[in-house]
Amino acid sequence: MTRTGSIMTLMKDAVVGSQKDYTALSIRHALLLLAIPMILEMVMESLFALVDVYFVSRLGTDEVAAVGLT
């Protein structure tokens, strides 16, 4: 399998959540399987914050400042 195909398969396994024995994998593959869901979660959290500020911005600047503190 090509390197790109291997990475895509690894990403699919990380997103789907298939069960893996991390002790039997290489360190690189184990780290990727753990990091990909974390990266996706951080992207979704940032997107949530942007959407939150967008809707709160319709209320006023004081409200946006209050949301910015959290």
GIMODA-V930293 format. One record per helix or strand of 2 or more residues. SS is the DSSP state (helix for helix, strand for strand). FROM is the first residue (numbers start at 1). LEN is the number of residues. Records with the same first field share a line. If there is no record, write none. Layout:
SS->FROM-LEN + FROM-LEN
This chain:
helix->3-14 + 27-31 + 61-8
